[in-house]
Amino acid sequence: MSDFIIGSLFSSPVITRHSGNPILSPGDVPYGPAMVFNAGVAKFKGRYVMVFRNDYGDVRQGKVAPHHTTNLGLAFSDDGITWEVQPQPCWSWHDEEVIRVYDPRLTVIGEQCYICFAVDTKHGLRGGIAVTEDFSSFEVLSLSLPDNRNMVLFPEKIRGKYMRLERPMPVYSRNGKDRFDMWMSDSPDLKYWGNSKLLLTVEDVAYANDKVGPGAPPIKTDKGWLTLFHAVDLDPSRGKNGWEDSWKKRYTAGIMLLDLADPSRIIGRAESPLFVPEAPYEISGGFRNDVIFPGGMILEDSGEVKIYYGAADTVECLATAHVEDLLRLCLERAVK
C-alpha cells in the first residue's frame, strides 16, 4: 500500500500527442486481439518496425482470456505513423515451462535487432533477450532469474560492455510491498549479466509511490543518454478503473539524462512527469485506465523524437517532442 497519495499530475507542454491516436488499435489487427499495446519500435533496414503485445478476451463483457493466449504481433511503416500489420503474430512461446512472452522492447545494434521481453513461466516471471534478423525467428540469448522484467538495451557497447536497464521485483526485500526500483547491469556477450547497480528508486521520484523502471531503450545525444522511465503511483480510492474489478494504479512517464561514458551516473532528471494519462484513450474505456507506458523512442535527423506508448493497456499511441526540449527538461535539474 502506498504511504502517501500523489494527487493531480499534468503533462509537460513539450509533448504533443499525435492527432491520429491511437495509431494501432485491436481493430487494425486481422487476427482478433482485444488489446494491442506496449510495443517496441525501431528503425531497422530502412523502415520502421513495431513488435506489439496482443492480449485476447471479450471486450463487451470486460473479460480477459487466459495468459497463454498472449502473443506478439508485427507491423511495418514507411513514416512511423501509418502501419501495415502482418497477417499473423510473429512470436508465440508456450511449452512445458513457458506460459507467455510479452512486452517487447527493440534495440538495433549493428546489423541485428535485439528484443528484450518479459516471459511468464511456471516458476516465476523472467526477463529475456533475443535476437532476430527477420522477425520470423528469434534466438533467445539469455533469461534472468525470477523476478525481473522491463529490460531495455543500450544501442552500443559502453567501455567494452553491453548495458541494460531493468526492474527487478523483489517482493520481500522492500518490507513486503511494492517498492520496485530501476537497476542497471552489464554483459560481455549479451548472455551473462552482472555488476548490477541501483540507478533510480521510487523515493527519488516525487510522482511515484509504487515503482519506477525502464521505458523505451535510451537514445544517444551529444549531451548524454536520453532515457525514459515509467513511474507508478497507487491510490486506493480509484476503485474499479477499467475492465479489471479493481485497478488503483496510474502509470506516467518521466525522463532523465545519463552520462555517455558511465550511464550509471544520472546527469539530470526532469522534476515533473514528461507526460501522464490525460487523453480519452488513456483514461477511459480500456482494460486498465490511467496508464501510459513508453516502449519505443526514435530520434529523427530533424531533431524530432517519436515516442511510442501503450495507452490504457489497450491501444498503441504516438507522441512527439523536440530533442532539445527534452534535454532542457533534464538539465534544468542537473545532478551534482
C-alpha positions, 0 to 999 in steps of 0.5 A: 500500500502506498504511504502517501497519495500523489494527487493531480499530475499534468503533462509537460507542454513539450509533448504533443500527442499525435492527432491520429491516436491511437495509431494501432488499435485491436481493430487494425489487427486481422487476427482478433486481439482485444488489446494491442499495446506496449510495443517496441519500435525501431528503425531497422533496414530502412523502415520502421518496425513495431513488435506489439503485445496482443492480449485476447478476451471479450471486450463487451463483457470486460473479460480477459482470456487466459495468459497463454493466449498472449502473443506478439504481433508485427507491423511495418511503416514507411513514416512511423505513423501509418502501419501495415500489420502482418497477417499473423503474430510473429512470436508465440512461446508456450511449452512445458515451462513457458506460459507467455512472452510479452512486452517487447522492447527493440534495440538495433545494434549493428546489423541485428535487432535485439528484443528484450521481453518479459516471459511468464513461466511456471516458476516465476516471471523472467526477463529475456533477450533475443535476437532476430534478423527477420522477425520470423525467428528469434534466438533467445540469448539469455533469461534472468532469474525470477523476478525481473522484467522491463529490460531495455538495451543500450544501442552500443557497447559502453567501455567494452560492455553491453548495458541494460536497464531493468526492474527487478521485483523483489517482493520481500526485500522492500518490507513486503510491498511494492517498492520496485526500483530501476537497476542497471547491469552489464554483459560481455556477450549479451548472455551473462549479466552482472555488476548490477547497480541501483540507478533510480528508486521510487523515493527519488521520484516525487510522482511515484509511490509504487515503482519506477523502471525502464521505458523505451531503450535510451537514445544517444545525444551529444549531451548524454543518454536520453532515457525514459522511465515509467513511474507508478503511483497507487491510490486506493480510492480509484476503485474499479478503473477499467475492465479489471474489478479493481485497478488503483494504479496510474502509470506516467512517464518521466525522463532523465539524462545519463552520462555517455561514458558511465550511464550509471551516473544520472546527469539530470532528471526532469522534476515533473512527469514528461507526460501522464494519462490525460487523453480519452484513450488513456483514461477511459474505456480500456482494460486498465485506465490511467496508464501510459507506458513508453516502449519505443523512442526514435530520434529523427535527423530533424531533431524530432523524437517519436515516442511510442506508448501503450495507452490504457493497456489497450491501444498503441499511441504516438507522441512527439517532442523536440530533442532539445526540449527534452534535454532542457527538461533534464538539465534544468535539474542537473545532478551534482 
